[in-house]
């Protein structure tokens, strides 16, 4: 990589910050179809007039807005994905904005080993939680059909989605096999959001919810498949070992566990997306990390699971699948 490429790489955060500030300030929702002046936006959103104009001009230069005769307009894509007036609004982007705050502390975190945001998920406030669940829903809804395509659902009637958030994966299980009775297990302040999303998506009569904390509570029993997507990376090795044992106890005989996460090589350098996400866990959690295949396999073996296999996706994510014999 040459010096110019290194400089460009180092400065790439600037474009991201311009977009995130525009999104955080709700600029795109407040740009009218007929065009809006800088003064109108600044006054409506209580912004400094000159600073607002610089931000708007930068958003034009980056392709998120257009400008004609001092009027600003959304592009078709910006209106579709960045305006609250659109049904395709990417509300989950606010989670990226929240991540900015924790990632900004990476240098200090590496010095001290202390997370920039050590509080538990259920202690981070309603705004953070709503943005997080919606971000996970936006991603999972798009990825679920491909990610669940290779899971054998023969003999599966009862599924438990642990830390299931929005219920996106439970929706996909039911869509693939309508006779499945799915249950989403999550924290007390998450489940109300879960129920709203399930109702909005039309699955209220097909997906149940169960409130609890898997670090302190036992899991409900009687399931044929337990699904953990993006769960183990939030926890320490010890908490994950306890959780996987609880999953074993939750399953019926011949039931399956599916762990979907970044599964690292033994050097913890690949996949790259996992190595980057391990940093996200470093700055954002007390003990979270991305674990190796060897570590996950050992946790499954210790808990009593057999017939362990792995499915890898082009995105870098993997599924570790095992069975209770």
Secondary structure, 3 states (H helix, E strand, C coil): CCHHHHHHHHHCHHHHHHHHHHHHCCCHHHCCCCCECHHHHHHHHCCCHHHHHHHHHHHHHCCCEEEECCEEEECHHHHHHHCCCCCCCCCCHHHHHHHHHHHCCHHHHHHHCCCCCCCCHHHCCHHHHHHHHHHHHHHHHHHHHHHCCCCCCCCCCEEEEECCCCCHHHHHHHHHCCCCEEEEEECHHHHHHHHHHHHHHCCCCCEEEEECCCCCCCCCCCEEEEEEECCHHHCCHHHHHHHHHHHHHHEEEEEEEEEEEECECCCCCCCHHHHHHHHHHHHHCCCCCCCEHHHHHHHHHHHCCEEEEEEECCCCEEEEEEECC
